[in-house]
Amino acid sequence: VVFTEYKTTLNSLVARLRAEFPDDGAIVQLFGSGDMDEREKEAVKTAFNDPASAARILIATDAASEGLNLQRTARYLHHYDVPWNPARLEQRNGRIDRYGQARDVTVSHVISDDDADIAFMAFIVAKVHQIRHDLGATGEVIDAAVQRRLIQAAPDADLRLELERDLARLSGASEVPHDA
């Protein structure tokens, strides 16, 4: 099972895997962005859990992080990207690491040797900490910046300036006016 937070990342992964390997039905996908109805989702779940099915790799967004029992079928889980909310990470892991799992579970994450990516992620972590302190939440601003850097490879310097500008705009949003 491969989890990603964004549908665009899911599409990219599926396309890359299908270009590298024959499309024999081994790669299935599950997402919840409105393009996949419940009947289609159930068909994917059934196929992936059926040992007789060709489905062997499930690439999913967080739409599959709840209500999906994969412990009898899967034991490898890869987080292609990591959500900012640790509870979402635990929900993902809980799809295979749960009661009824008879095998050792392996959970992995993508790492990068690209110094610019690592430096950008360190910058993002510092901003997340600042936002949690200031606003109590990371917000969509951080998610958008991470997606633009790691998925769309936007230039680091441009993103840092945009992020600083957007955060400055939001910095007073949670303040409560008080009498002088």
Wavefront OBJ file of the C-alpha trace (Angstrom):
o trace
v 0.000 0.000 0.000
v 1.341 3.422 -0.967
v -0.263 6.459 0.630
v -0.011 9.999 -0.668
v -1.795 13.112 0.455
v -2.488 14.633 -2.943
v -4.442 13.313 -5.920
v -1.888 14.863 -8.284
v 0.853 12.835 -6.623
v -1.265 9.681 -6.871
v -1.780 10.311 -10.601
v 1.952 10.825 -11.103
v 2.890 7.652 -9.214
v 0.356 5.528 -11.081
v 1.549 6.885 -14.436
v 5.215 6.265 -13.589
v 4.566 2.723 -12.377
v 2.418 1.862 -15.378
v 5.085 3.235 -17.734
v 7.710 1.052 -16.056
v 5.647 -2.105 -15.602
v 2.983 -3.707 -17.770
v -0.571 -2.719 -16.853
v -1.839 -6.165 -15.952
v -4.224 -4.979 -13.252
v -1.627 -5.215 -10.469
v -1.757 -1.470 -9.767
v -5.029 -0.153 -8.367
v -5.859 3.254 -6.962
v -8.253 4.637 -4.387
v -9.014 8.317 -3.883
v -11.860 10.452 -2.678
v -11.701 13.679 -4.598
v -15.221 13.218 -5.961
v -14.065 11.493 -9.145
v -14.532 8.024 -7.660
v -17.960 6.886 -6.491
v -18.615 4.417 -3.673
v -19.212 1.531 -6.082
v -15.777 2.071 -7.677
v -14.121 2.340 -4.262
v -15.734 -0.912 -3.114
v -14.591 -2.666 -6.310
v -10.979 -1.581 -5.641
v -11.156 -2.699 -1.994
v -12.617 -6.064 -2.984
v -10.032 -6.622 -5.725
v -7.106 -5.711 -3.482
v -8.319 -8.007 -0.695
v -9.003 -10.928 -3.064
v -5.978 -13.278 -3.304
v -7.213 -14.454 -6.725
v -7.213 -10.867 -8.080
v -4.271 -9.425 -10.021
v -4.295 -6.322 -7.756
v -1.051 -6.228 -5.770
v -0.222 -2.528 -5.335
v -2.754 -0.089 -3.904
v -1.920 3.585 -4.320
v -4.282 5.712 -2.258
v -4.927 9.138 -0.870
v -6.105 9.585 2.701
v -9.578 8.639 1.463
v -8.406 5.086 2.177
v -6.958 5.853 5.604
v -10.188 5.057 7.442
v -12.642 2.185 7.196
v -10.354 -0.015 5.130
v -9.145 -3.333 6.520
v -6.056 -4.585 4.716
v -4.348 -6.582 7.458
v -5.071 -9.940 5.792
v -3.733 -8.802 2.422
v -0.950 -6.267 2.947
v 2.040 -5.979 5.220
v 4.061 -3.280 3.456
v 3.007 0.352 3.707
v 4.878 3.233 2.140
v 4.172 6.892 2.940
v 5.128 8.692 -0.253
v 4.523 11.935 1.581
v 3.837 12.473 5.242
v 0.756 14.391 6.435
v 1.301 17.174 8.949
v -1.267 15.695 11.304
v 0.225 12.715 13.180
v -3.266 11.269 13.700
v -3.633 10.901 9.914
v -0.330 9.036 9.816
v -1.589 6.648 12.480
v -4.836 6.138 10.555
v -2.831 5.149 7.486
v -0.685 2.707 9.467
v -3.806 1.269 11.055
v -5.019 -0.082 7.710
v -2.502 -2.933 7.902
v -1.067 -2.813 11.429
v -4.120 -4.024 13.319
v -5.770 -7.012 14.957
v -5.688 -9.991 12.611
v -2.315 -9.151 11.049
v -0.338 -12.394 11.164
v 2.895 -11.067 9.600
v 5.463 -8.423 10.464
v 4.427 -5.020 9.147
v 6.938 -2.784 7.367
v 6.251 0.953 7.153
v 8.557 3.229 5.152
v 8.813 6.870 4.067
v 10.405 8.673 1.122
v 13.695 10.354 1.869
v 15.649 12.743 -0.288
v 19.334 13.240 -0.968
v 18.575 16.605 -2.547
v 19.978 19.261 -0.214
v 17.497 21.837 -1.511
v 14.552 19.551 -0.643
v 15.945 18.852 2.824
v 16.624 22.550 3.467
v 13.134 23.449 2.263
v 11.548 20.827 4.534
v 13.553 22.182 7.500
v 12.226 25.641 6.638
v 8.670 24.239 6.470
v 9.032 22.463 9.823
v 10.117 25.751 11.420
v 7.147 27.532 9.836
v 4.737 24.830 11.011
v 6.048 25.274 14.528
v 5.634 29.060 14.248
v 2.088 28.754 12.894
v 1.065 26.253 15.560
v 2.355 28.699 18.122
v 0.706 31.733 16.512
v -2.488 30.318 15.084
v -2.854 26.839 16.520
v -2.880 25.139 13.086
v -0.668 24.676 10.032
v -3.280 25.759 7.511
v -3.543 25.335 3.793
v -0.649 27.730 3.164
v 1.935 25.158 4.269
v 0.282 22.310 2.358
v 0.297 24.350 -0.851
v 3.977 25.270 -0.453
v 5.028 21.680 0.190
v 3.084 20.455 -2.816
v 4.602 23.131 -5.071
v 8.169 22.303 -3.938
v 8.120 18.520 -3.726
v 5.647 17.685 -6.475
v 5.960 20.558 -8.924
v 9.654 21.322 -8.152
v 9.016 25.062 -7.787
v 12.175 27.085 -7.010
v 12.982 27.149 -3.308
v 13.733 30.874 -3.089
v 10.463 31.839 -4.782
v 8.467 29.576 -2.476
v 10.121 30.907 0.651
v 9.255 34.490 -0.325
v 5.656 33.559 -1.185
v 5.293 31.586 2.038
v 6.667 34.453 4.159
v 4.260 36.862 2.424
v 1.246 34.555 2.921
v 2.128 33.880 6.557
v 2.576 37.603 7.236
v -0.871 38.208 5.752
v -2.351 35.562 8.074
v -0.343 36.413 11.178
v -3.027 38.603 12.763
v -5.973 36.465 11.699
v -6.386 34.783 15.079
v -5.904 37.839 17.264
v -8.875 38.919 19.326
v -9.339 42.702 19.571
v -9.110 43.996 23.098
v -9.889 47.301 24.761
v -6.965 49.685 25.102
l 1 2 3 4 5 6 7 8 9 10 11 12 13 14 15 16 17 18 19 20 21 22 23 24 25 26 27 28 29 30 31 32 33 34 35 36 37 38 39 40 41 42 43 44 45 46 47 48 49 50 51 52 53 54 55 56 57 58 59 60 61 62 63 64 65 66 67 68 69 70 71 72 73 74 75 76 77 78 79 80 81 82 83 84 85 86 87 88 89 90 91 92 93 94 95 96 97 98 99 100 101 102 103 104 105 106 107 108 109 110 111 112 113 114 115 116 117 118 119 120 121 122 123 124 125 126 127 128 129 130 131 132 133 134 135 136 137 138 139 140 141 142 143 144 145 146 147 148 149 150 151 152 153 154 155 156 157 158 159 160 161 162 163 164 165 166 167 168 169 170 171 172 173 174 175 176 177 178 179 180
